Amino acid sequence: MTALSIGTMIGFAPTASAATPVCNGQMRVAVGSYNVWAPTNEAPWLTLTTNCVMRQGMAGMDRGAISALQYALRVCNGANGLANDGQFGPLTTQAVRDFQARVGISADGVYGPQTRRAMYWPAIENGRCQKIA
């Protein structure tokens, strides 16, 4: 495990040899003077990380995590009309794939650490789009 610092949230990220965990929650992440809701994984030992994975048909995903992703895709990342229904179905998969292609990363429709780093997230306080470092 390696230390992870995101804004004022500090947790541990899996090392490269460990599998990236499923997004099973969401949390408020400080980005400068703003906060955003982002998908997270909370392991049984209460280690929080935003380096988590979601894809269509994956077991264990949290509806709140999916909703946070859908909202960010719609508001800040060009997925106009994407429903915020908490279901990682074909429309969310296509929205993720379209975003990935637009920013030049592997367009596989899977939300993971590389996609999270490329995305913008709406600030809770004012809706302005922020990147999570």
Long-range contacts (C-beta under 8 A, 24 or more apart in sequence): 1-47, 4-49, 4-50, 4-51, 6-30, 6-50, 6-132, 6-133, 7-31, 7-32, 7-132, 7-133, 9-48, 9-50, 11-47, 11-48, 11-49, 12-47, 12-49, 13-49, 13-51, 14-49, 14-51, 20-51, 20-52, 20-53, 20-112, 20-113, 21-49, 21-51, 21-52, 21-53, 22-52, 22-53, 22-54, 22-58, 22-59, 22-60, 22-61, 23-52, 23-53, 23-54, 23-61, 23-62, 23-65, 23-66, 23-69, 23-111, 24-52, 24-60, 24-61, 24-62, 24-65, 25-62, 25-64, 25-65, 26-62, 26-64, 26-65, 26-67, 26-68, 28-124, 29-121, 29-132, 31-121, 31-123, 31-130, 31-131, 31-132, 31-133, 32-130, 34-123, 34-124, 34-125, 34-126, 34-128, 34-130, 35-123, 35-124, 35-125, 36-72, 36-121, 36-122, 36-123, 36-124, 36-130, 36-132, 37-68, 37-71, 37-121, 37-124, 38-68, 38-72, 38-116, 38-121, 38-132, 39-65, 39-66, 39-68, 39-69, 39-111, 39-116, 40-65, 50-113, 50-116, 50-132, 51-112, 51-113, 51-116, 52-112, 52-113, 53-110, 53-111, 53-112, 53-113, 54-88, 54-110, 54-111, 54-112, 55-88, 55-93, 55-109, 55-110, 55-111, 56-88, 56-89, 56-90, 56-92, 56-93, 56-109, 57-88, 58-88, 61-88, 63-87, 66-92, 69-96, 69-111, 70-95, 71-122, 72-119, 72-120, 72-121, 72-122, 73-99, 73-119, 75-122, 75-127, 75-129, 76-119, 76-120, 76-121, 76-122, 76-129, 77-119, 77-120, 78-102
